[in-house]
Amino acid sequence: MQSVPYYQEKFTSYLKEKIQTREPINLYEPMTYIIGLGGKRLRPVLALMAADLFNGSYKQALDAALAIEIFHNFSLVHDDIMDAAPLRRGKRTVHKKWDVNTGILSGDAMLIEAYRMLESYEEAIFKKLMMLFSRTAMEVCEGQQYDVDFETRDDVTIPEYLKMIKFKTAVLVAAAMKMGAIIGKASQKNQEAIYGFGLNLGIAFQLQDDFLDAFGDPKTFGKQVGGDIIENKKTYLFLKSMELGEPKTTKELIDLFSIQPGNSVQKIKRVKEIYNLSGASEHTKKAINSYTQQAFENLESLDVPDDKKTVFRKFGEELMGRNV
């Protein structure tokens, strides 16, 4: 097993080699643009790492890793259109740099290209990868629809919210790892364990993101603290406060979340106070810890030498070690 930066470098080099603009320019240039905006490439890197973990070669997993990265960026292009988002990673979104029609069509082409990346695998492996990839792609779409539906619902439950973040965020992380395991010809037990590791870590990461959005350090969080509160997003913190809070404070919270989005320092401060008073903050931290521990239990259950688990353990610890 190599370090995460090693796999990042190998994947980035392969991506630049394979993804290039060609004719027609207005179809392919938006694809290379969005993929070229960067990011940590953690999902594809995890696929490479999983292949190595099970005595395969990361090189065998490069096409599957590329499929995952292309699919992820396809989803971002269409999500940005749905959200009317002007920026992605500090740069103009595809539909703003070009137009909505270009964004839709280039996004569609990216989805097709993602599937084409899997055609390099021999039949038995190809079938397993395709079944997992198609199931995961549909779950991501379902997660996005749940997220859209929740914007206009006042009766969202915590199980529903957890299902939404599982589908929208966690399943692609889990699938990336399982695809690497399939390519590495891991046992079915090990495939399911590495999938569970990715799934639980993905849920923990999103819950932590919810928490840090409210209580994170602005210097280290990387985006505006209180953004979810400004936009009236019903995160785990909000839902838990509604479940645990006194009637007076839950009514106040509903009133605060009826205010149209706007940067209100007083609103952010009071909502955070309610999150603390209701016990939602502590419950959220416990949920983050619970899912993280489940992830590490999945990792420990893998039938591989302990020294091979170390890189994944370190990855999980660093991912969940962001400053509160």
C-alpha positions as CSV (number, residue, x, y, z in Angstrom):
1,M,0.0,0.0,0.0
2,Q,1.2,3.5,-0.9
3,S,0.2,6.9,0.6
4,V,-2.9,8.8,-0.4
5,P,-0.8,11.5,-2.2
6,Y,0.9,8.8,-4.3
7,Y,-2.5,7.5,-5.5
8,Q,-3.7,11.1,-6.1
9,E,-0.7,11.8,-8.3
10,K,-1.1,8.6,-10.3
11,F,-4.8,9.2,-10.8
12,T,-4.4,12.8,-11.8
13,S,-1.8,11.9,-14.4
14,Y,-4.1,9.2,-15.9
15,L,-7.1,11.6,-15.9
16,K,-5.1,14.3,-17.9
17,E,-4.1,11.6,-20.4
18,K,-7.6,10.3,-21.0
19,I,-9.8,13.3,-20.7
20,Q,-9.1,15.8,-23.4
21,T,-11.2,18.3,-25.4
22,R,-12.1,17.2,-28.9
23,E,-14.8,18.0,-31.5
24,P,-17.4,19.2,-31.1
25,I,-15.7,21.7,-28.8
26,N,-18.9,23.0,-27.2
27,L,-19.7,19.4,-26.0
28,Y,-16.3,18.4,-24.7
29,E,-14.8,21.6,-23.5
30,P,-17.3,22.0,-20.6
31,M,-16.4,18.4,-19.6
32,T,-12.7,19.1,-19.4
33,Y,-13.4,22.4,-17.7
34,I,-15.4,21.0,-14.8
35,I,-13.1,18.0,-14.3
36,G,-10.1,20.3,-14.5
37,L,-11.4,22.4,-11.6
38,G,-9.7,19.9,-9.4
39,G,-10.7,18.7,-5.9
40,K,-9.0,16.1,-3.8
41,R,-10.2,13.2,-6.1
42,L,-10.8,11.1,-3.0
43,R,-13.5,8.9,-4.5
44,P,-11.3,7.6,-7.3
45,V,-8.3,7.4,-5.1
46,L,-10.2,5.1,-2.7
47,A,-11.0,2.8,-5.7
48,L,-7.2,2.6,-6.4
49,M,-6.4,2.0,-2.8
50,A,-9.0,-0.8,-2.5
51,A,-7.7,-2.6,-5.5
52,D,-4.2,-2.6,-3.9
53,L,-5.6,-3.6,-0.6
54,F,-6.8,-6.9,-2.0
55,N,-3.7,-7.8,-3.9
56,G,-4.8,-6.3,-7.1
57,S,-2.9,-3.5,-8.8
58,Y,-4.1,0.1,-8.6
59,K,-3.4,0.3,-12.3
60,Q,-6.1,-2.2,-13.0
61,A,-8.6,0.1,-11.2
62,L,-7.7,3.4,-13.1
63,D,-10.6,3.1,-15.6
64,A,-13.1,2.4,-12.8
65,A,-11.7,5.3,-10.8
66,L,-12.1,7.5,-13.8
67,A,-15.7,6.4,-14.2
68,I,-16.4,7.4,-10.6
69,E,-14.8,10.8,-11.0
70,I,-16.6,11.6,-14.3
71,F,-19.9,10.5,-12.8
72,H,-19.3,12.7,-9.7
73,N,-18.6,15.7,-11.9
74,F,-21.6,15.0,-14.1
75,S,-23.8,15.1,-11.0
76,L,-22.2,18.5,-10.0
77,V,-22.9,20.0,-13.4
78,H,-26.6,19.1,-13.2
79,D,-26.9,19.9,-9.4
80,D,-25.5,23.4,-10.2
81,I,-28.2,23.9,-12.8
82,M,-30.9,22.8,-10.4
83,D,-29.5,25.1,-7.7
84,A,-28.9,28.0,-10.1
85,A,-25.4,28.1,-8.5
86,P,-23.0,30.7,-10.0
87,L,-19.8,29.2,-8.6
88,R,-18.1,25.8,-8.2
89,R,-14.7,25.6,-6.5
90,G,-14.4,29.4,-6.8
91,K,-14.9,29.3,-10.6
92,R,-18.0,29.9,-12.8
93,T,-20.3,26.9,-13.1
94,V,-20.7,25.2,-16.5
95,H,-24.1,26.7,-17.1
96,K,-22.9,30.2,-16.3
97,K,-19.7,30.0,-18.3
98,W,-21.7,28.5,-21.3
99,D,-25.5,28.2,-20.9
100,V,-28.0,25.8,-19.4
101,N,-28.5,23.8,-22.6
102,T,-24.8,23.2,-22.9
103,G,-24.6,22.2,-19.3
104,I,-27.4,19.6,-19.7
105,L,-26.0,18.1,-22.9
106,S,-22.4,18.0,-21.6
107,G,-23.6,16.5,-18.4
108,D,-25.4,13.8,-20.3
109,A,-22.3,13.1,-22.3
110,M,-20.3,12.8,-19.1
111,L,-22.7,10.2,-17.8
112,I,-22.3,8.2,-20.9
113,E,-18.5,8.6,-20.8
114,A,-18.5,7.3,-17.2
115,Y,-20.1,4.1,-18.3
116,R,-17.8,3.7,-21.3
117,M,-14.8,3.8,-19.0
118,L,-15.9,0.4,-17.6
119,E,-15.8,-1.3,-21.0
120,S,-12.1,-2.1,-20.6
121,Y,-12.9,-4.8,-18.0
122,E,-13.3,-8.5,-18.8
123,E,-16.8,-9.8,-18.9
124,A,-17.2,-11.2,-15.4
125,I,-15.7,-8.1,-13.7
126,F,-17.5,-5.8,-16.1
127,K,-20.9,-7.2,-15.2
128,K,-20.3,-6.8,-11.4
129,L,-19.0,-3.3,-11.9
130,M,-21.9,-2.3,-14.1
131,M,-24.5,-3.7,-11.6
132,L,-23.0,-1.8,-8.7
133,F,-22.4,1.4,-10.7
134,S,-26.0,1.5,-12.1
135,R,-27.5,0.9,-8.7
136,T,-25.3,3.6,-7.1
137,A,-26.1,6.1,-9.9
138,M,-29.8,5.6,-9.4
139,E,-29.4,6.1,-5.6
140,V,-27.5,9.3,-6.1
141,C,-30.4,10.6,-8.2
142,E,-32.9,9.5,-5.5
143,G,-30.8,11.3,-2.9
144,Q,-30.9,14.5,-5.0
145,Q,-34.7,14.2,-5.4
146,Y,-35.2,13.7,-1.6
147,D,-33.0,16.8,-1.0
148,V,-35.2,18.8,-3.4
149,D,-38.4,17.5,-1.8
150,F,-37.2,18.3,1.7
151,E,-36.9,22.0,0.8
152,T,-40.7,22.3,0.7
153,R,-41.6,19.9,3.5
154,D,-42.1,20.7,7.2
155,D,-42.4,17.1,8.3
156,V,-39.0,15.6,7.4
157,T,-37.9,12.9,9.9
158,I,-34.3,12.1,11.0
159,P,-34.5,8.6,9.3
160,E,-35.5,10.3,6.1
161,Y,-32.7,12.8,6.4
162,L,-30.1,10.1,7.0
163,K,-31.4,8.2,4.0
164,M,-31.0,11.3,1.9
165,I,-27.4,11.9,2.8
166,K,-26.7,8.2,2.5
167,F,-27.9,8.2,-1.1
168,K,-26.7,11.7,-2.1
169,T,-23.2,11.5,-0.6
170,A,-22.2,8.2,1.0
171,V,-23.1,5.5,-1.6
172,L,-20.6,6.8,-4.2
173,V,-17.8,6.7,-1.6
174,A,-18.8,3.2,-0.7
175,A,-19.2,2.1,-4.3
176,A,-15.7,3.5,-5.2
177,M,-14.2,1.2,-2.6
178,K,-16.2,-1.8,-3.5
179,M,-15.4,-1.4,-7.2
180,G,-11.7,-1.4,-6.3
181,A,-12.4,-4.6,-4.2
182,I,-14.2,-6.3,-7.2
183,I,-11.2,-5.5,-9.4
184,G,-8.8,-6.8,-6.8
185,K,-11.0,-10.0,-6.7
186,A,-11.8,-9.7,-3.0
187,S,-14.1,-12.2,-1.3
188,Q,-17.8,-11.2,-1.1
189,K,-17.4,-10.8,2.7
190,N,-14.5,-8.3,2.1
191,Q,-16.4,-6.5,-0.6
192,E,-19.3,-5.9,1.8
193,A,-17.0,-4.9,4.6
194,I,-15.1,-2.3,2.5
195,Y,-18.5,-1.0,1.2
196,G,-19.7,-0.6,4.8
197,F,-16.5,1.3,5.7
198,G,-17.1,3.8,2.9
199,L,-20.8,4.1,3.6
200,N,-20.6,4.8,7.3
201,L,-17.6,7.1,6.8
202,G,-19.5,9.0,4.1
203,I,-22.5,9.5,6.5
204,A,-20.3,10.6,9.3
205,F,-18.5,13.0,7.0
206,Q,-21.8,14.7,5.9
207,L,-23.1,14.9,9.5
208,Q,-19.8,16.5,10.5
209,D,-20.1,18.9,7.6
210,D,-23.6,19.9,8.9
211,F,-22.1,20.4,12.4
212,L,-19.1,22.4,11.2
213,D,-21.3,24.6,9.0
214,A,-22.8,25.9,12.3
215,F,-20.0,25.5,14.8
216,G,-16.8,25.3,12.7
217,D,-13.8,27.6,12.9
218,P,-14.1,30.1,9.9
219,K,-10.3,30.0,9.5
220,T,-10.2,26.2,8.9
221,F,-13.6,25.2,7.7
222,G,-13.1,26.4,4.2
223,K,-16.5,28.0,3.6
224,Q,-18.9,30.4,5.3
225,V,-19.9,29.3,8.8
226,G,-23.6,29.5,9.2
227,G,-24.4,29.1,5.5
228,D,-27.0,26.4,6.2
229,I,-28.7,28.5,8.7
230,I,-28.8,31.5,6.4
231,E,-30.3,29.3,3.7
232,N,-32.9,27.7,6.1
233,K,-31.6,24.2,5.4
234,K,-33.2,21.6,7.6
235,T,-30.0,19.7,8.6
236,Y,-29.6,17.0,11.3
237,L,-29.1,19.8,13.9
238,F,-32.3,21.4,13.0
239,L,-34.3,18.2,12.9
240,K,-32.8,17.0,16.2
241,S,-33.7,20.4,17.8
242,M,-37.2,20.1,16.7
243,E,-37.4,16.6,18.2
244,L,-35.7,17.4,21.5
245,G,-36.6,21.1,22.1
246,E,-39.2,22.7,24.3
247,P,-42.4,23.8,22.4
248,K,-41.4,27.5,22.9
249,T,-37.9,27.1,21.4
250,T,-39.1,24.8,18.5
251,K,-41.7,27.5,17.6
252,E,-38.9,30.1,17.7
253,L,-36.8,27.9,15.5
254,I,-39.6,27.6,13.0
255,D,-40.1,31.3,13.0
256,L,-36.3,31.9,12.5
257,F,-36.3,29.5,9.5
258,S,-39.2,31.3,7.9
259,I,-37.0,34.3,7.4
260,Q,-35.9,34.6,3.8
261,P,-32.2,33.9,3.2
262,G,-30.0,36.8,4.3
263,N,-26.8,37.2,6.2
264,S,-28.2,37.8,9.7
265,V,-25.6,37.6,12.5
266,Q,-28.3,37.7,15.1
267,K,-30.2,34.8,13.4
268,I,-27.1,32.6,13.2
269,K,-26.3,33.3,16.8
270,R,-29.8,32.5,18.1
271,V,-30.2,29.3,16.1
272,K,-26.9,28.0,17.4
273,E,-28.0,28.8,20.9
274,I,-31.2,26.8,20.3
275,Y,-29.1,23.9,18.9
276,N,-27.1,23.9,22.1
277,L,-30.0,24.4,24.5
278,S,-32.0,21.5,22.9
279,G,-29.1,19.1,23.1
280,A,-29.1,18.8,19.3
281,S,-25.4,19.7,19.2
282,E,-24.3,17.0,21.5
283,H,-26.6,14.4,19.8
284,T,-25.1,15.3,16.5
285,K,-21.6,14.8,17.8
286,K,-22.6,11.4,19.2
287,A,-24.1,10.4,15.8
288,I,-20.9,11.5,14.0
289,N,-18.9,9.4,16.5
290,S,-21.2,6.4,16.1
291,Y,-21.0,6.3,12.3
292,T,-17.3,6.8,12.4
293,Q,-16.9,3.9,14.9
294,Q,-19.1,1.7,12.7
295,A,-16.8,2.5,9.7
296,F,-13.7,1.5,11.7
297,E,-15.4,-1.7,12.8
298,N,-16.1,-2.5,9.1
299,L,-12.4,-1.9,8.4
300,E,-11.3,-4.1,11.3
301,S,-13.5,-6.9,10.0
302,L,-11.5,-7.1,6.7
303,D,-9.7,-10.4,6.2
304,V,-6.4,-8.7,5.2
305,P,-3.1,-8.1,7.1
306,D,-3.3,-5.3,9.7
307,D,-0.5,-3.3,8.1
308,K,-2.6,-3.0,4.9
309,K,-5.5,-1.4,6.9
310,T,-3.2,1.3,8.3
311,V,-3.5,3.6,5.2
312,F,-7.3,3.4,5.3
313,R,-7.4,3.9,9.1
314,K,-5.2,7.0,8.7
315,F,-7.4,8.3,5.9
316,G,-10.5,7.9,8.0
317,E,-8.9,9.6,11.0
318,E,-7.7,12.6,8.9
319,L,-11.0,12.9,7.1
320,M,-12.9,13.0,10.4
321,G,-10.2,15.1,12.2
322,R,-11.4,18.5,10.9
323,N,-11.4,21.2,13.5
324,V,-14.6,22.0,15.3
